[in-house]
Amino acid sequence: MLKIKKLYGFMLQGFLPLFMMTFCICLFIVLMQFLWRFIDDLVGKGLEISVIAELFFYAALTMVPLALPLSILLASLMLFGNLGERFELTAMKSSGVSLLKAMRPLMVLIALVAVGAFFFQNDVLPKAQVKMWTLVFSVRQKSPELDIPEGVFYDQIDGYSVFVKQKNRENGRLYDLMIYDVSQGFNNSRIILSDSGKLSFTRDKRHLFLKLWKGEQFENLSDQQVSSVGAPYRRESFSDKEIMIPFDANFTRMNDSTMRKQYVGKNIAELRQTIDSVKVRIDSVGNIFGRDLQDVQYVGVDNFIRKSDGHGGIIKQPAPEVKLAKPVDVDAVFNGKTLADKQRYIAFAIDRARQMKNEFEFKSYTLAEDKKVIRRHQIEMHKKFTLSIACLIFFFIGAPLGAIIRKGGIGVPIVISVLLFVFYYIIDTFGYKLARDGRVDVWEGIWASTAVLFPLGVFLTYKAVNDSAVFNAEAYVAFFRRLVGKTELRRVEMKELSMEDVVADRACVALSELKADADAFYHRNRTRQNYFAYWTRGMSRKSLTQLSDKLEDVVGYLSNSRNQLVINKLMDFPVIKYNRLVQPSVYGKTARAVMIVVPVGFLVYIIGVKQHQRLRRDVKKISQVCDELTQIIKDNNQGDER
């Protein structure tokens, strides 16, 4: 028990530093993404360091759902990759400690992290998002920092455009100014020319104070009652002039009460309350629309009759059904009218249809907006749970994957982690947009990424626990070779030391028996089977297995030969492996069910026939190689006797 506790401590000591390091790195990376997204709103505003630091702090909190799963994936991948690369996992398994037992302390830790992530999503994240978006919108509304460049028009002052030819940065003087004032509208615009001037702020930083020397002012008077002839304007010369321009340079923080009412600022209880209230409103509006539809007259007939109840109230009763002695021939009535009446009827019907269409489209827009609000709130509610599940899934992907690839360090784990996370992020974003636009149900879109990665985590964990070679390239190459009908190549090398010498007579007898079995098998299966015979009989699994075992025995015995020609010829023997499609009848009811479903059964039949054809070719090859080997052994034996 003491060893297990030490193992737990060893695993935690290895994981926690990696987790903290990767979390900080991932959080920094996603924070840089936030910075590049809002860089235009921050630059040139003259914001204080405290405001920027506060904005980055709240932004970092909102980026935790992106950084946390990636850091868990990367840390677990690096830890188990290092353990596998240093053969520490092998030592644990040889001591009787399975991979799951080694993962047990980290499972508990990640489970606690997942629980904490849920409460973070529910309690902390809404407040952080409210603060962050309030600051973002406040920064966007702040006026830019006043810095008039030389030689170009500066238009960042509302209603003014200022041109400065030269600036003296020591005393703040501006030379050769040209100011276009359109703050009162273009019809009352002013143009001011000045030799020099100086800009400064008032104490409350809500106005710009502009002091000008030696200049002229031209003012448009087109909106005023002027009796003079020609273009109405006024010219003024001045030796010094003072202008007060409204320009709020202070940072004004918006009230966050509005943002708290949005879906980003609510916890689960508040989200559910909003969803229920909006659904009630939709139902009530739908009932009103339904009653309006029932009240619409069709061909001048009311659906309801309204009567007084004698107490000042109105009783609405269904109108009695109008029964006709015989059906009305509408076409005959319409054709009996004049051309002008027909045109009037058609125009009236089209106008009525358009009116009703526009009316109900307007009503549908109201309901569509409410449904959009419900979807956004449902998305936010589901996202409270997806982070916790994502943490667990990424751990059960990273830890087994690290144990399988056995590559530590930073290079390979980072590449694999980034690829997996990008794959997860793409699916998550795609599902989010589908859910947001109402193309799929909200739970389908939000949980799509989890549904895709969960089987991968189960598969990798199963493979790692059973020490399966998931990344064995030769196994995949052999699989695809069999899939396309190519025979697996046999590899035989001459042994430096053989424990048994090859006796020529015994070898010839063994080759003769192998040839006889191969010929017998070939003659039993030399013709292609029809659809029914394939599903009910197929090739004998037992005979094929016996032939394969005898072939391997012969190859194993002859591989002790000291003759290089024999060794080379042994590599001509094909590798016979049993395939499930060789004899599907062994699966009983399952095979018969597939046979009955003709489209599927016929596709399997085509693949199975190809497998039979390949086996017949391989068995024929066995017989041929047996003859060639027998001749080589006899020739070699005769040479030795001479």
C-alpha positions in Angstrom: 0.0 0.0 0.0 2.9 2.3 0.7 4.3 1.8 -2.8 1.0 2.8 -4.3 0.9 6.0 -2.3 4.5 6.8 -3.3 3.4 6.2 -6.9 0.5 8.5 -6.5 2.8 11.2 -5.2 5.3 10.6 -8.0 2.6 11.0 -10.7 1.2 14.1 -9.1 4.6 15.7 -8.7 5.3 15.1 -12.4 1.9 16.3 -13.6 1.2 19.5 -11.6 4.3 21.5 -12.7 3.6 20.5 -16.3 -0.1 21.4 -16.0 0.7 24.8 -14.5 3.3 25.6 -17.1 1.1 24.5 -20.1 -1.9 26.3 -18.6 0.0 29.6 -18.4 1.4 29.2 -21.9 -2.0 28.3 -23.4 -3.7 31.2 -21.5 -1.0 33.6 -22.8 -1.5 32.4 -26.4 -5.3 32.8 -26.4 -4.9 36.1 -24.6 -2.7 37.3 -27.5 -5.6 36.2 -29.8 -7.9 38.5 -27.8 -5.3 41.3 -28.0 -5.1 41.1 -31.8 -8.9 41.0 -32.0 -9.3 44.3 -30.1 -6.0 46.0 -30.9 -7.7 48.7 -33.0 -9.9 49.7 -30.0 -7.0 50.0 -27.6 -4.3 51.8 -29.6 -4.3 55.5 -29.6 -6.8 56.0 -26.8 -4.3 57.1 -24.1 -5.7 54.5 -21.6 -4.2 54.2 -18.2 -2.2 51.1 -17.3 -4.7 50.2 -14.6 -7.5 50.1 -17.2 -5.6 48.0 -19.6 -4.5 45.6 -16.8 -8.1 45.3 -15.6 -9.3 44.5 -19.1 -6.6 41.9 -19.6 -7.4 40.3 -16.2 -11.0 39.9 -17.1 -10.1 38.7 -20.6 -7.8 36.1 -19.1 -10.7 34.8 -17.0 -13.0 34.5 -20.0 -10.3 32.6 -22.0 -10.0 29.9 -19.3 -12.5 27.6 -21.1 -10.2 27.6 -24.2 -6.9 27.2 -22.3 -7.9 24.6 -19.7 -8.7 21.6 -22.0 -5.6 22.3 -24.2 -3.3 22.5 -21.1 -4.7 19.2 -19.7 -4.2 17.5 -23.1 -0.6 18.8 -23.4 0.4 18.2 -19.8 -0.9 14.6 -19.8 0.6 13.9 -23.2 4.0 15.2 -22.1 4.0 13.4 -18.7 3.1 9.9 -20.1 5.3 10.5 -23.1 8.3 11.2 -20.8 7.4 8.1 -18.7 7.3 6.0 -21.7 10.5 7.4 -23.2 12.4 6.7 -20.0 10.8 3.2 -19.7 9.3 4.1 -16.4 5.9 2.9 -17.6 7.5 -0.4 -18.5 9.0 -0.7 -15.0 5.6 0.1 -13.5 3.9 -2.6 -15.6 6.6 -5.1 -14.8 5.9 -4.4 -11.1 2.2 -5.2 -11.5 1.0 -1.6 -11.7 -1.3 -1.2 -14.7 -1.7 2.0 -16.7 -5.1 2.7 -15.2 -3.7 2.4 -11.7 -0.9 4.8 -12.6 -3.5 7.2 -14.0 -5.7 6.9 -10.9 -4.4 9.9 -8.9 -4.5 12.1 -12.0 -8.1 10.9 -12.7 -9.1 12.1 -9.3 -7.2 15.4 -9.8 -8.8 16.0 -13.3 -12.2 15.1 -11.8 -11.7 17.8 -9.2 -10.6 20.2 -11.9 -13.7 19.4 -13.9 -16.0 20.1 -10.9 -14.1 23.4 -10.3 -14.5 24.2 -14.0 -18.3 23.8 -13.7 -18.5 26.2 -10.8 -16.1 28.6 -12.6 -18.4 28.5 -15.7 -21.5 29.0 -13.6 -20.4 31.6 -11.0 -17.1 33.3 -12.0 -17.3 33.4 -15.8 -20.6 35.4 -16.1 -19.2 38.1 -13.8 -15.9 38.2 -15.7 -17.7 38.4 -19.0 -19.9 41.3 -17.8 -16.8 43.2 -16.6 -14.8 42.5 -19.7 -17.5 43.5 -22.3 -18.4 46.6 -20.2 -14.8 47.7 -20.4 -14.5 46.9 -24.1 -17.6 49.0 -25.0 -16.3 51.8 -22.7 -13.0 51.8 -24.4 -14.6 51.9 -27.8 -16.5 55.0 -26.8 -13.5 56.8 -25.5 -12.1 59.6 -27.7 -8.7 58.9 -29.2 -5.6 60.5 -27.8 -5.1 63.9 -29.3 -1.9 63.9 -31.5 -2.2 66.0 -34.6 0.4 65.0 -37.2 2.2 67.3 -39.6 1.3 67.7 -43.2 -2.1 65.9 -43.2 -5.7 66.6 -42.2 -6.6 65.3 -38.7 -10.3 64.3 -38.4 -10.5 62.6 -35.0 -12.2 65.7 -33.5 -15.9 65.4 -34.1 -17.1 68.1 -36.5 -13.6 69.5 -37.1 -10.7 68.8 -39.6 -7.4 70.3 -38.7 -4.3 70.7 -40.9 -0.9 71.7 -39.3 2.1 72.3 -41.5 4.7 72.3 -38.8 4.9 71.6 -35.0 7.3 72.8 -32.3 7.4 69.9 -29.9 9.3 71.9 -27.2 6.7 74.7 -26.6 3.7 73.0 -28.3 3.2 75.7 -30.9 1.4 74.8 -34.2 2.2 76.7 -37.4 0.2 77.4 -40.6 -3.1 76.0 -39.3 -6.1 75.3 -41.5 -9.3 74.4 -39.6 -12.6 73.2 -41.2 -15.5 73.6 -38.8 -18.6 71.6 -39.8 -19.9 71.1 -36.3 -23.0 73.2 -37.1 -23.6 71.4 -40.4 -22.2 71.9 -43.9 -24.5 74.8 -44.6 -23.0 76.7 -41.6 -19.4 75.6 -42.1 -16.4 77.7 -41.1 -12.9 77.8 -42.4 -10.1 79.3 -40.2 -6.6 80.1 -41.3 -4.0 81.0 -38.8 -0.3 81.6 -38.8 0.2 79.8 -35.4 -1.7 78.4 -32.5 -1.6 76.2 -29.5 -3.9 73.5 -28.2 -4.6 72.6 -24.6 -7.2 70.8 -22.5 -9.5 72.3 -19.9 -9.0 71.1 -16.3 -12.0 68.7 -16.5 -10.6 67.4 -19.9 -14.0 67.8 -21.5 -13.1 70.6 -23.9 -10.2 71.6 -26.1 -8.9 75.2 -25.8 -7.5 76.5 -29.0 -5.5 79.8 -29.0 -4.9 81.2 -32.5 -2.7 84.2 -33.6 -2.9 86.2 -36.8 -5.4 84.7 -39.1 -8.7 84.9 -40.9 -12.1 83.2 -40.6 -14.6 82.5 -43.4 -18.1 81.6 -42.4 -20.9 80.4 -44.7 -24.2 82.3 -44.3 -26.4 80.4 -46.8 -28.9 79.5 -44.1 -29.3 83.1 -42.9 -31.6 85.8 -44.4 -29.0 87.9 -46.2 -30.1 90.4 -48.8 -26.7 91.0 -50.3 -26.0 89.9 -53.9 -23.6 87.0 -54.6 -22.3 84.2 -52.4 -23.4 84.9 -48.8 -20.4 84.5 -46.4 -18.6 86.5 -43.7 -14.9 87.2 -43.5 -13.2 88.0 -40.3 -9.5 89.0 -39.6 -8.1 88.6 -36.2 -4.8 89.0 -34.4 -5.7 86.5 -31.7 -8.7 84.2 -31.3 -9.8 81.7 -28.7 -12.0 78.7 -29.6 -13.5 76.2 -27.2 -14.1 72.7 -28.8 -16.1 69.9 -27.1 -13.7 67.0 -26.7 -14.1 64.5 -23.8 -10.7 63.0 -23.2 -11.7 61.2 -19.9 -12.3 57.5 -19.7 -16.0 57.0 -18.7 -16.9 53.5 -17.5 -20.3 52.4 -18.7 -22.8 50.9 -16.2 -22.7 47.1 -16.4 -26.4 46.7 -15.5 -27.3 46.3 -19.1 -24.7 43.7 -19.7 -25.9 41.7 -16.7 -29.2 41.2 -18.4 -27.5 39.6 -21.4 -27.0 35.8 -21.6 -23.2 36.1 -21.0 -23.9 37.5 -17.5 -26.2 34.8 -16.2 -25.8 31.6 -14.3 -27.8 28.4 -14.8 -30.7 29.5 -12.6 -31.0 32.9 -14.3 -30.7 31.3 -17.8 -33.5 28.8 -17.0 -35.7 31.6 -15.7 -35.2 33.7 -18.8 -35.8 30.7 -21.1 -39.1 29.9 -19.3 -40.3 33.4 -19.4 -39.6 33.9 -23.1 -41.3 30.5 -23.9 -44.4 31.7 -22.0 -44.3 34.9 -24.0 -44.0 33.0 -27.3 -46.9 30.7 -26.3 -49.1 33.6 -25.4 -48.2 35.5 -28.7 -48.8 32.3 -30.6 -52.2 31.9 -29.0 -53.0 35.5 -30.0 -51.9 34.8 -33.6 -54.0 31.7 -33.6 -57.1 33.5 -32.5 -56.5 36.2 -35.1 -56.4 33.5 -37.8 -59.6 32.0 -36.6 -61.3 35.5 -36.7 -60.3 36.1 -40.3 -63.2 36.0 -42.7 -63.1 33.7 -45.6 -65.3 34.5 -48.6 -67.2 36.9 -46.4 -68.3 34.3 -43.8 -67.4 34.8 -40.1 -66.1 31.8 -38.2 -67.6 33.0 -34.9 -70.8 34.8 -33.8 -70.5 37.3 -31.0 -73.5 37.7 -28.6 -74.1 39.7 -25.5 -74.3 37.6 -22.3 -76.7 40.2 -20.7 -74.2 41.4 -18.2 -72.1 43.6 -20.5 -69.9 40.8 -21.7 -69.4 39.3 -25.1 -69.9 35.6 -25.8 -68.1 34.2 -28.9 -69.7 31.1 -30.4 -68.8 29.1 -33.5 -70.8 30.2 -36.5 -73.2 27.6 -37.9 -71.9 25.7 -40.8 -73.1 27.0 -44.2 -74.6 24.1 -46.2 -75.1 24.3 -49.9 -77.7 22.4 -51.9 -75.0 21.6 -54.4 -71.3 22.5 -54.8 -70.6 25.9 -56.3 -68.8 25.8 -59.6 -66.3 28.6 -59.0 -64.8 28.4 -62.5 -68.3 28.9 -64.0 -69.0 31.9 -61.8 -65.7 33.4 -62.6 -66.0 32.8 -66.3 -69.4 34.4 -66.4 -68.1 37.8 -65.4 -66.7 40.5 -67.7 -63.0 41.0 -68.4 -62.9 44.1 -66.1 -64.6 42.2 -63.3 -62.1 39.3 -63.7 -59.2 41.7 -63.5 -60.6 43.4 -60.5 -61.2 40.1 -58.7 -57.6 38.9 -59.4 -56.1 42.2 -58.4 -58.1 42.2 -55.1 -57.1 38.6 -54.4 -53.4 39.4 -55.0 -53.5 42.5 -52.8 -55.3 40.6 -50.1 -52.7 37.8 -50.3 -49.8 40.2 -50.1 -51.3 42.0 -47.2 -51.8 38.8 -45.2 -48.3 37.6 -46.2 -46.7 40.9 -45.0 -48.7 40.8 -41.8 -47.8 37.3 -40.8 -44.2 37.8 -41.8 -44.0 40.7 -39.4 -45.5 38.6 -36.7 -43.0 35.8 -37.5 -40.1 38.2 -37.1 -41.2 38.9 -33.5 -41.4 35.2 -32.7 -38.0 34.6 -34.5 -36.3 37.2 -32.3 -37.7 35.5 -29.2 -36.6 32.1 -30.4 -33.1 33.5 -31.1 -33.0 34.7 -27.5 -34.0 31.3 -26.3 -31.3 29.6 -28.4 -28.6 31.9 -27.1 -29.5 31.3 -23.5 -29.7 27.5 -24.1 -26.3 27.6 -25.7 -24.8 29.4 -22.8 -26.5 26.9 -20.4 -25.1 23.9 -22.2 -21.6 25.5 -22.3 -21.6 25.4 -18.5 -21.2 21.6 -18.7 -19.1 21.2 -21.9 -15.9 22.5 -20.3 -16.0 20.0 -17.5 -16.6 17.1 -19.9 -13.9 18.4 -22.3 -11.3 18.4 -19.5 -12.1 14.7 -18.8 -12.1 13.7 -22.5 -8.8 15.5 -23.2 -7.1 13.8 -20.3 -8.2 10.4 -21.5 -6.9 11.3 -24.9 -3.6 12.8 -23.8 -2.5 10.2 -21.2 -3.1 7.0 -23.3 -1.6 8.7 -26.4 1.5 9.7 -24.5 1.8 6.1 -23.2 1.5 4.8 -26.8 3.8 7.2 -28.7 6.4 7.3 -25.8 7.8 10.6 -26.9 8.4 13.2 -24.2 9.7 16.8 -24.4 7.9 19.6 -26.1 8.1 19.0 -29.9 5.9 15.9 -30.6 3.4 16.5 -27.8 2.8 20.1 -28.8 2.3 19.2 -32.5 -0.2 16.4 -31.6 -2.0 18.6 -29.0 -2.4 21.5 -31.3 -3.7 19.3 -34.1 -6.2 17.6 -31.8 -7.3 20.9 -30.3 -7.7 22.6 -33.6 -9.8 19.6 -34.7 -11.9 20.0 -31.6 -12.2 23.8 -31.9 -13.3 23.6 -35.6 -16.1 21.1 -34.7 -17.1 23.1 -31.7 -17.3 26.4 -33.6 -19.2 24.7 -36.5 -21.7 23.2 -34.1 -22.1 26.4 -32.2 -22.9 28.4 -35.4 -25.4 25.7 -36.5 -27.1 25.8 -33.1 -27.0 29.7 -33.0 -28.7 29.9 -36.4 -31.3 27.3 -35.5 -30.3 24.8 -38.1 -29.9 22.0 -35.6 -31.1 21.6 -32.0 -29.0 23.4 -29.5 -27.8 20.2 -27.7 -26.7 18.7 -31.0 -24.5 21.6 -32.0 -23.0 22.3 -28.6 -22.2 18.6 -27.8 -21.0 17.7 -31.3 -17.3 18.1 -30.5 -17.7 16.1 -27.3 -19.5 13.3 -29.2 -16.7 13.2 -31.8 -13.8 13.1 -29.3 -15.3 10.8 -26.7 -15.0 7.6 -28.9 -11.4 8.6 -29.6 -10.6 8.8 -25.9 -12.2 5.4 -25.3 -10.3 3.9 -28.2 -6.9 5.3 -27.1 -7.5 4.3 -23.5 -8.4 0.7 -24.5 -5.4 0.4 -26.8 -3.0 1.8 -24.2 -4.3 -0.4 -21.4 -3.9 -3.5 -23.7 -0.5 -2.4 -25.0 -1.8 -2.4 -28.6 0.4 -1.0 -31.3 -1.8 1.8 -32.5 1.0 3.5 -34.5 2.6 0.4 -36.0 3.1 1.5 -39.6 3.8 -2.1 -40.8 0.5 -3.3 -39.4 -1.4 -0.6 -41.4 0.6 -1.3 -44.5 -0.2 -5.0 -44.3 -3.9 -4.1 -43.7 -4.1 -1.9 -46.8 -2.2 -4.5 -48.9 -4.8 -7.1 -48.0 -7.6 -4.6 -48.6 -6.4 -3.9 -52.2 -5.7 -7.6 -52.8 -1.9 -7.6 -52.5 -0.2 -10.5 -50.7 1.9 -9.7 -47.7 5.6 -10.2 -48.3 7.5 -12.9 -46.4 10.8 -12.1 -44.8 13.3 -14.9 -44.1 17.0 -14.4 -43.2 19.8 -16.9 -42.8 20.4 -17.7 -39.2 23.9 -17.2 -37.8 23.5 -20.2 -35.5 20.9 -23.0 -36.1 20.0 -25.5 -33.5 18.8 -28.1 -36.1 20.2 -29.1 -39.4 18.0 -29.6 -42.4 17.8 -33.2 -43.6 17.2 -33.4 -47.4 14.9 -36.4 -47.3 12.8 -35.0 -44.5 12.6 -31.6 -46.2 11.5 -33.2 -49.5 8.8 -35.3 -47.7 7.5 -32.2 -45.9 7.4 -30.2 -49.1 5.6 -33.1 -50.9 2.9 -33.2 -48.2 2.5 -29.4 -48.3 2.2 -29.6 -52.1 -0.4 -32.3 -51.8 -2.5 -30.3 -49.3 -2.2 -27.2 -51.4 -3.3 -29.0 -54.5 -6.2 -30.6 -52.7 -7.4 -27.3 -51.3 -7.0 -25.6 -54.7 -9.1 -28.3 -56.5 -11.9 -28.1 -53.9 -12.1 -24.3 -54.4 -10.9 -23.9 -58.0 -14.2 -22.4 -59.3 -15.9 -19.2 -58.2 -18.9 -19.7 -55.9 -22.2 -18.1 -56.7 -24.0 -15.8 -54.3 -25.9 -18.5 -52.4 -22.9 -20.9 -52.2 -20.7 -18.1 -50.9 -23.0 -17.3 -48.0 -23.9 -20.9 -47.1 -20.6 -22.6 -47.7 -17.6 -20.5 -48.6 -14.0 -21.7 -48.2 -13.3 -24.1 -45.3 -11.8 -22.2 -42.5 -10.5 -25.4 -40.9 -8.7 -26.5 -44.1 -7.2 -23.0 -44.7 -5.9 -22.9 -41.1 -4.4 -26.3 -41.4 -2.7 -25.4 -44.7 -1.4 -22.2 -43.2 0.0 -24.0 -40.1 1.7 -26.6 -42.2 3.2 -23.9 -44.4 4.7 -22.1 -41.4 6.1 -25.4 -40.1 7.8 -26.1 -43.3 9.2 -22.5 -43.6 10.4 -22.7 -40.0 12.2 -26.0 -40.6 13.8 -24.9 -43.9 14.9 -21.6 -42.5 17.7 -23.5 -40.6 19.2 -24.3 -44.0 22.8 -23.1 -44.8 21.9 -22.8 -48.5 21.3 -19.2 -49.5 19.2 -20.4 -52.5 16.8 -22.2 -50.2 16.5 -19.1 -47.9 15.8 -16.9 -50.9 13.2 -19.2 -52.3 11.4 -19.5 -48.9 10.6 -15.8 -49.3 8.5 -16.7 -52.4 6.0 -18.5 -50.2 2.9 -16.3 -49.7 1.6 -15.5 -46.2 -1.7 -17.2 -45.7 -4.0 -15.5 -43.2 -7.6 -16.2 -42.5 -10.0 -13.4 -43.3 -13.6 -13.2 -41.9 -15.0 -12.9 -45.4 -13.5 -16.3 -46.5 -16.3 -18.3 -44.8 -19.1 -16.0 -43.6 -21.4 -19.0 -42.9 -19.6 -19.5 -39.5 -21.5 -16.4 -38.2 -24.8 -18.1 -38.6 -27.8 -15.8 -38.2 -25.8 -12.7 -38.8 -24.5 -14.0 -42.2 -28.0 -15.0 -43.2 -29.4 -11.6 -42.2 -26.7 -9.9 -44.3 -27.4 -12.3 -47.2 -31.1 -11.3 -47.2 -30.3 -7.6 -47.4 -29.2 -7.9 -51.0 -27.5 -4.5 -51.6 -25.2 -5.0 -48.6 -24.9 -8.7 -49.1 -23.9 -8.3 -52.7 -21.2 -5.8 -51.8 -19.8 -8.1 -49.3 -20.0 -11.0 -51.8 -17.9 -9.0 -54.3 -15.2 -8.4 -51.7 -15.3 -12.0 -50.5 -15.0 -13.3 -54.1 -11.9 -11.1 -54.5 -10.5 -12.7 -51.3 -11.2 -16.2 -52.6 -9.4 -15.3 -55.9 -6.4 -14.1 -54.0 -6.3 -17.3 -51.8 -6.5 -19.5 -54.9 -3.6 -17.6 -56.4 -1.6 -17.9 -53.2 -2.3 -21.7 -52.8 -1.3 -22.3 -56.4 1.9 -20.4 -55.7 2.6 -22.7 -52.7 2.5 -25.7 -54.9 4.8 -24.1 -57.4 7.4 -23.0 -54.8 7.3 -26.5 -53.2 8.4 -28.0 -56.6 11.2 -25.4 -57.0 12.4 -26.0 -53.4 12.4 -29.7 -53.8 14.5 -29.4 -57.0 17.0 -27.1 -55.2 17.4 -29.4 -52.2 17.9 -32.4 -54.5 20.5 -30.6 -56.6 22.3 -29.5 -53.5 22.2 -32.9 -52.0 23.6 -34.5 -55.1 26.4 -32.0 -55.2 27.3 -32.8 -51.6 27.4 -36.5 -52.4 29.8 -35.9 -55.2 
